[in-house]
Amino acid sequence: MLIRLEHNGRIVHEISSTAVSDEIVIGRSHSCTWPVPKEDSVASSRHAALFLKGRAVWLKDLESTNGTFCNGKKITKMKLSVGDKIGVGNCVLCVEADRGGDSKTFSEVQVLSGKGRGQKKQLKPPVFTIGSDPTSSLVFLDLLVSRHHAEISVKEDASCWIRDLGSKNGTSVNGMPLRDDKERLLKDGDRIAFSHLEIEFHDGAVKRSNKQVWLRIGILAATLMAGLSLYWVYQHLRPSAESFIRDARKLAAKEQFSEAAEAVDKAANARHAASNQVAIEELRRLLSVWENTIMLWQRSQQALEKGKWTPVSRDLGMLQASKKDAWEWNEKAAAEKENAIQAKLMLDALLRAEASIGREDIGFAELTDDHAGVEKALAGLKEKTPPYLGLLKTELEKMEARQAGLLGECQKLEQALDRLKDETPPYPEIVQMIEQARDSKEGALKRRALVLEKPVRDLAQSFTVLLDAVRLVREMEFIKALACNLNLPSADECSLDPRVSQARQTLEKAYGNIRVKAGQLAALFAEVEKRIGREGDFPECLRPFGDPDVLLRALGCDTLEKPLPKRSRKDPVGAYDQLLGVEEFYIYLSAFPDPVDPAMVSDLPFVSALSQSREALLKIETFQAFVRQPDNQWLADSKIKQQMLRLDAILARRANLVKVMVTKAESDSGCAGLIAGGIVARLATQPGQAQLKNMRPEEWVAAELKRLRTLLLRLNDEYTMANPARQIEIRNEILKSGLPGDPIVRRMWAFRDAAASNTPKPAP
C-alpha cells in the first residue's frame, strides 16, 4: 500500500509500505524524518511515528500536545489499512492501495479556486468528504467552509451523488443550491460551489479526446492572419488613437510635454478613440504629473544650493507624496528619483537632529537614534555627490561631529545615572559626573544636568540618612533610628528620569523597611530585656537551677517537710515551691501531653522560677529567629551581634540544664525522676530540643505521672480501711512517693499536720 502525508491537498511526503524499514518520525522539528510544513502550527515538534511491526506498518502518537485522530477518534497506536485518513496536526496521513496494482478508472474532481487550484482528487468509494476538517478527503481551510461541508457518495455502478451536510453557507451545483439534505446525481463537467470556492466533476466513464485540437488551432491561426491583414490595411488608411498615444509617450520621454499634450488631444479625435478613452485620459493625467514633478524637483535643487531648508523640505515632501508613476517618463527620471529620495533622507535627518539637539528633554536613546539617522543619510551618498547636495552634505557632517561629541559626554552621564540601580549607589561619584555635565558647552546636556542635579543631591543626602538609620538599628538605638527623617525629594522632581525616580522609590522602600524592622526589634527586645536585662549570660530566673543545693532540695520535694502551704501565700515555701510552684507544676504535669489553659494558672499566688525561665527563653528564641531571617542578615553586626552571642550563651546554659535533667529522669524511677522530666518538658520550648527514652518529654511525663497516680490511688483506697498504725505507714509512703501538688498528697499532708498539732508536747 501507499502512505502519503498531505497538507492543504498538497503531497508533502510519500512512501510505499514495502520501503518502510526504520522508524519515520513526523513533526515540526527539522530533525524529524518527515517534517511538516512550517504553516502547520498545530503539530508538535515530534508528533507521531510510523514503524514496522512484522509485515504491517503501524502508527503511534508521540504524546503530542493536540493528539492524533483517525476518522475523528483520538488514537495512541494503530495498524494502518488501505483507506485510513489520520489527522496529524493540520496534515492528513492517507493510506491507499499501490497505484501499480489498480487499473480501475475513478471519477475525479478538479479544484478551480483557492490555494489548491488545479489540484485533482479521485473519488474512491464509498464516500468522498469535503470540508475544513483536516481529515476530509478534500480540505478547504477557509472560514466560509464548514468542518463537514458536503460529501459525494460513489455507488456500486460508479455513479456519483452529492449532498450537503447541513453546512452554514450551503452547496450548489451549476448555480443551483442543494436543499433538504437530498442527493443529486453528478454528470461530467458539473461545477460544484462551496461558498466562493469551486470544483469541477469529471466522470471516469467519459474519455476526453484531443483529436481535433490541431484542426481548431489551424482555423484560429488562419482567421487571425486574415484579421491582421485587414487591420494593417485599415491602419494605413487612417491613423489610429494608438499611434498618437505612442507618439505622445515618445515626446514625453524627451521631456517635450507640450508637444506630447497636443498628440494626446489628436488621439482623442482619432480612430479607435472611444476604445482608448481610458488610456488617453490616463496619459493626459500623467503628463500633468510629470510636468509638476520636474517643476518641483528643479525648484528643490535651487533651494538646496542656497540652503533654504524649509521650502525644500515642503517640495520634497510633495514629491514623495506623489504616486510611484510620477517619475516614469524616462530612465533618467528614475535616476533622478533616487537623488530626490536621498535628498529627502538627508534633509529629514538634518532637520530632525537640529530640532532635537536643542530640546531640554532630549534623551540618550533619542539622541543615539538621531545620530544613527545622520550617519545613514551620509552613508547613502554616492561617490560623486551632485552639486546641489554639497551644502547639505557639509551641514550633515558638522551635525554628525557635534552629535558624536555630545553622545560621548551623554554616555558618561548615562553610565553614572545607571549606577543608581546598584545595591549601594556611589552617590558622590554620580553627583560629580552631573556637575561635569552641567559645565558642558552643549546646551542640551547642560540643561539636562541642571534639572537632575538637585534631586540627585537630595537623594545622596537621603541615602546618608538611611545609612545612619541602619547603623543606629545595629547599635540597638531603635528609638533614634525611628526618629530619622530622609527628607526625600518630591516624586515630581525625580520624574524627569526613570532611574532617579526608581532610586527614590528604592530609598523610600528601604527606609520604610528599616522603620518596620526597628519597630519590631524594639518590641521584641523589650520583652527580652524586661525578663533578663541587657547584660549577663545567667539571668536571675535561671540562677536557682545553677545552684546544686537548691536543685537537690527541689528534686527532694523539701516543701513537703514544711506545713501545708496556703493558696493565698505570697512567698514560696521551700526550694521546690520557689523553682516549680506546688500548684503550678502539678497543673502543667497533669495536663501533659496537651498544653495548659492559661486561665488555670492565672490566679496562682506567684510565678515559679521555671515558668519565668520558660517565658524568657521563648522571648529570646523569638528575638533570635527574627534577627536570623534571611532578609535580616544585615542586622547581625555591632551590638546586635554581641547581644545574639549573649543570648546564645543563655540558651547553651538551658541546653546543659536540660541534658542534666534528662539523665536524671531516665536514671531515677522515683518522684525525683518525674520532677526532672517535668523540668525538661517545660524548658524544651521547641519540638525536638529534647527526648526522654525516644519520646517527647510531655508524653514521657504523662506516662510516668499515670503510673505514679495508679500507685497513689491504690494506697489512698487502702488508707480508708486500714488501722491507725497502717494509716500512718500509708500516709508516709504517699508523702514520700508523690508530688506536692497532687490532691492525694495534699490530703495526707493535711492529715500529717493535723496529727502533729494534736500530739502533746514533751515535758521540759
Secondary structure, 3 states (H helix, E strand, C coil): CEEEEEECCEEEEEEEHHHCCCCEEEECCCCCCEECCCCCCCCCCCCEEEEEECCEEEEEECCCCCCEEECCEEECEEECCCCCEEEECCEEEEEECCHHHCCCCCCEEEECCCCCCCCEEECCCCEEEEECCCCCCEECCCCCCCCCCEEEEECCCCCEEEEECCCCCCEEECCEECCCCCCEECCCCCEEEECCEEEEEECCCCCCCCCCHHHHHHHHHHHHHHHHHHHHHHHHHCCEHHHHHHHHHHHHHCCCHHHHHHHHHHHCCCECCCCCHHHHHHHHHHHHHHHHHHHHHHHHHHHHHHCCHHHHHHHHHHHHHCCHHHHCCCHHHHHHHHHHHHHHHHHHHHHHHHHHHCCCCCCHHHHHHHHHHHHHHHHCCCCCCCHHHHHHHHHHHHHHHHHHHHHHHHHHHHHHHHHHHCCCCCHHHHHHHHHHHHCCCCHHHHHHHHHHHHHHHHHHHHHHHHHHHHHHHHCCCHHHHHHCCCCCCCHHHHCCCHHHHHHHHHHHHHHHHHHHHHHHHHHHHHHHHHHHCCCCCCCCCCHHHHCHHHHHHHHCCHHHHCCCCCCCCCCCCHHHHHHCCHHHHHHHHHHCCCCCCHHHCCCCCCCCHHHHHHHHHHHHHHHHHHHCCHHHHHHCCHHHHHHHHHHHHHHHHHHHHHHHHHHHHHHCCCHHHHHHHHHHHHHCCCCCCCCECCECHHHHHHHHHHHHHHHHHHHHHHHHHCCHHHHHHHHHHHHHHCCCCCHHHHHHHHHHHHHHHHCCCCCC
